[in-house]
Structures are given as structure tokens and as C-alpha cells.
Amino acid sequence: MSSSVLIRSFGLMAALSVLMALGIVLAVMPMLAALFLKEGGSKYLADGRARNGVALLDNAAATISAAVAKWPKIIAVAGVALTALFGLAYLQLEPRYRLSDMLPDQGTAATVLDRIEERLGGLFPLSVMVEWPEGLEPQSKAVREIIQEVHETLERHSAISKVNSLHDLQRWAESGGLPPDEAARALTRLRRPWSYRAT
């Protein structure tokens, strides 16, 4: 059993639906057949209305079978071509799943997830690693410029909604009145990993 209540509930409802369908097939359908398809003057064939419907289905089936017998190669080639076309269209699809699509609309989890997406840009981050030569310090101007360039490049990407990086902290520190070099030195005292989080 799954640890998720939502998944367990979904699985239980699916199992109950299968059992209900099985019960209908085993119990209800034979009862309906015995009631409406009795030998003799059954209600199913009253006033000729059902005969007209059956005749319509017979005519449609005969027309389709005649068309298939007349143009078998054309229909077979058309079927293969359509299958290939739909298969090609399927391969062009890009799988994109949002966790909010799997949660109840009015549930607490959906509300929390919306706030996370608003503040952090989502739950599935894209990490970008920036490497620099051993002779350079993380607070050096060259490293800060590269980090700023990567940050701004990610911000311009249409598929990324929010970028969190050292450049954010740098701007925040500078907004408090610290010079760029002093802000960089202050950030190194945090002793946090130098990484990006893009979502």
C-alpha cells in the first residue's frame, strides 16, 4: 500500500469501480436479457420499433463490410498511414507534470503548493554549478560577474519561472548600503554552498 492517502483513496475507488462493473455484467445483464429477449412476443420487439433499429444496424454493418471488401488495400494503407501520423504526433509531446494537477482543488495541500510555487517557483529545482580556477576566491569580482551573468541568463529563459542564487543575496546586501566587495565578503561568512536554484 502507498503511504499517500490520495493514492490509496484513488486505488480503492478504482477497485470498487471494477467490482461494480463485474457485478453489473454478471447479474444485471443476464436479468435484462431474460426480461427483454424472451422467446415469443417479447416487449423488446413491440410495435416493430426495435426491428427498425436492428435493421439500421444491419444495413450500416453491411455497408462497412462491402466497402472494406471493395477497397481492402486502400483502407489498410490509410490505417497504417494514420497510425504512423498519430505516432509521430505522440512522439512530439513533451511530458510536463505539475504536482498541483494531482491534488484536490480545494485542499490544504493545493494551497500550500500554490504558495511554494509563488515564492520559490516550484518544487523541482534545476541546479547550476559554476566552477572557477583555484586561484580565485568566491568573493572576487570575476567570480561575481560570472555568477551574475549565469543568473541573468536563467532569468531570461522562458521555461524558468524563478531563479535563486548568490547574486540575489549580493543584491540584497548591496541594497542595505554595503559596497559590492564588502557585501561579497559578508556572504562568505555564511558558509553556505555556492549554488543556484532555478525553477
N, C-alpha and C positions, 0 to 999 in steps of 0.2 A: 504493500500500500504506500501511496505517496504521502510525504509529510505535509503537502499543501492541502488545505481544506477545500479550496476551489477545485483542484484537480480531482480530489476524492468525490466531491459532490457531482462533478460532471460525469465521472466514470459510473457512479451509482445510477444517475438518471439515464445514461446510455444503456446500462444493463437492464433497467426496468423497461425501457422502451423496446428492447429486443424481446423481452419476455411477454410484453403486451402484444407485440406483433405476432409472436409464436402462438399465443393463446387465441388470437383472432383467426389465424389460419387453421388451427386445429379444431376449434369449437364453433366459431361463428359461421365460417364459410360453409362447412357441411350442413349446418342448420338452415342457412339461406338456400342452399341447393335443394335440400329436401322440401323446403316450403314453396319455392317458385318453379322448380324443374320437375315436378311430379308428372308421371305419365298420365295421359288423358287431357282433359280440358283444363290446363293449369292457368293460373292468373297471369303468368308471365306472357302468355300468348293471347290475352284477351283483346278483342276488337281489332286484331291484326296490327296493332301499333308496334309490337316488338318485332313482328315479321318484317315490317318496313325497315327497321333499324338493322336487323340482321342482313337483309338484302343489300342495304347500303354498304355494310362492311364487306360483304362478299364481292360486290362489284369493285370496290376500291382495291381489295386484295388481288382480284383477277387482273385489274388494270396494271398494278405494280408488277405482278409476275410476268405479264405479257411484255411490258417494257424491258424488264431485265432479260427475258429470253430473246428479245429482238436486238438489243444493243449490249450484249454482255461485256465486250472488250472496252467500249466507251465508258460504261459505268465503273468497271474495275479500274481503269486508268484514272478516271475522275476521283474515285475513292482514295487511290494511292497518292494522287497529287494533293488532295485536300489534307490527308494525313500528314504529308511532308510539310505542307504550308503551315498547318496548325502546330506541328512540332517545332518548326523554325521560330514561329511566334512565341512559343513557350520558352524556348532557349534564350530569347531576348529579355525575358522578365528578370528583374533584379529582386531577390528576396529582401524585403525590408520589414522587420517585425518591431512593433512598439509594444512595450510591456503594458501600456495603458489600454491597448486593444484587447487584452486578455482579462481585464479586471472589470467588475461591475461599475456602471457609470456613476452611481450614487454612493459607492462605498468609500470608507475612510482611506483605504489603500490608494484609490484613484486620486483623491485629494492630495495626499502626501506626495504621490508621484508627480502630480502637476507642479507642486511647489519645488520639487527637486529639479524637474526639467526647466523651470523658470529661473532658478538660482544657479544651477550647475550645468545646464544644457543637456541633461540626460544621465542615465546610469551606466552607460557603456563608453568609457573614455578611450581616446586614442593617444597613446603616449609617444612623444617625440624625444629622442636622445640627441643631445648636442655634445660633441667631443671637441676638445681644444688641446693644443700642444702642452706638454708638461711644464714648459717654461712660463706659461701664462696663468695668472691667478683668476679665480671666478669673478672677482670684483674689478678686473681690469676693463679698460674702455673697449678693447677689441672684442672681448667675450660678450660684454653687454650689448654691443652693436649687433653682433651675430644673433643673440637671443631676441633682440628687438625685431630684427629682420624676419626671423622664423615666426615670431608671434604675429606680426602684421600679415605675413603670407597666409597663415592659417585663418586669420580673421577674414581675409578676402575670399576664402573658399566657400562656395555656396552650400556645400553639404555639412559644414561645421557651424553649429549654432552659437557656441561659446568657447572661448579659449582662456585657460587659466595658466599662467606661467610666472616665472621670476620677473618678467617685465611688468606685470601687474603690480607686484609688490614694490618694484622700483619706482613706478609712477606714484604709487600711494605714499611711499616715503618722501619722494620729492614734493608731493603736494603739501606735506607737513612743514615745508620750509628747509629741508636738508639739501645740501648740494648733491649732485649726482654721485661723486666719489664717496662722500660720507654716507649717503644712502646705501650704496653698494657694500661698504664695509659693515654697516649696521645689519644688513641682511645676512652676511656670512656668519654673524654671531648666532643666528637662529639654529644653525647646524641641522638644516633640513636637506633632503635630497634635491639636487638641481634637476628638475624635470618639468615636463609640460603635461597639461591635461587638456586635451581638445575633444570636444564632443559635438 
